[in-house]
Amino acid sequence: MNLGKQGEKFAKEYFLSRGFEIVTENYRFEGAETDLIIKSTEKKQLIFVEVKTRRNKAFGAPEEAINERKQAQMIKSAEGFLMLNPEFSDYEKRFDVAAIMIEHGRMKLNHIVNAF
């Protein structure tokens, strides 16, 4: 399993363990992608999550990879999802980042709520 898929699996387990439901994974709309779309039915929240995984900080911390271009792609993907799934129109929406570092063989997740 490649690094990105490992990170996505770890993030998925993290969110499930905190009571979120996975709506879909790797959602694509007109070339734009969001890694995870999760929801909290209890709080009526729909969350678009970008997962970034790194083995070291040679290219910076994982969250630093969420630049303006990536944010624009996530927004486009979210707009497409919402247009095609009107049942979420009354949910609060937000964009989160799951930044994962692998240190000494262990994964550590930094959940950045409302990242942008």
Secondary structure by P-SEA (a helix, b strand, c coil): ccaaaaaaaaaaaaaaaacccccccccccccccccbbbbccccbbbbbbbbbbbcccccccccccccaaaaaaaaaaaaaaaaacccccccccbbbbbbbbbcccbbbbbbbcccc
